[in-house]
């Protein structure tokens, strides 16, 4: 079910326990039951309604906030989500409630020294789409750098570097202006861009994520948030 993008593995277990999953029209009652690739897996309306009710929140994370759990005295980005910090021009019809803070998972971290688009979601399908091992959703960053970069170094940033003993996937890296690079990546190793830049003799002075898939940061002010709208997808 997770591999087909129907839900997360945790959600699949919950739906099966509730009798909300059918394979070729037959209710599945056993956790871990297998389905063949040509079999049809469907969810009951109750499961679909539960998924529809789950929210995804987009934050413009400032520097100094951690993406996930609080650590070393730093504040997690979810602490920014309340009625007062909701973007005034959020076009979602949803009314903010405290229930929207429950079970939010970070779908693509930003380190404490980075800013920009951060996704928090209650929807396991979106989390898997963005951070699953087979995710092909690209992420775009504007990176202010210090140092000299020749054509060979730029070529290495695009393809040819390794981290933690493993080759990196091909990236798209180009100059945005005189001191800023634009990175488009399809993976997210810890502090990847900073480490890539170090390998070619650059020091990162500032890093901002501006896009995840088809969703952009746009005019969302720093420290504010909005809901992912029903007509938006990554």
KABELLIN-V749239 format. One record per helix or strand of 2 or more residues. SS is the DSSP state (2 for helix, 1 for strand). FROM is the first residue (numbers start at 1). TO is the last residue. If there is no record, write none. Layout:
ss=SS from=FROM to=TO
ss=SS from=FROM to=TO
This chain:
ss=2 from=9 to=17
ss=1 from=21 to=23
ss=1 from=26 to=27
ss=1 from=41 to=43
ss=2 from=45 to=53
ss=1 from=56 to=61
ss=1 from=65 to=66
ss=1 from=74 to=76
ss=2 from=77 to=80
ss=2 from=83 to=85
ss=2 from=98 to=101
ss=1 from=105 to=106
ss=1 from=115 to=121
ss=2 from=124 to=131
ss=1 from=139 to=146
ss=2 from=151 to=158
ss=1 from=162 to=163
ss=1 from=166 to=167
ss=1 from=172 to=177
ss=1 from=180 to=185
ss=2 from=192 to=199
ss=1 from=203 to=212
ss=1 from=215 to=216
ss=1 from=225 to=227
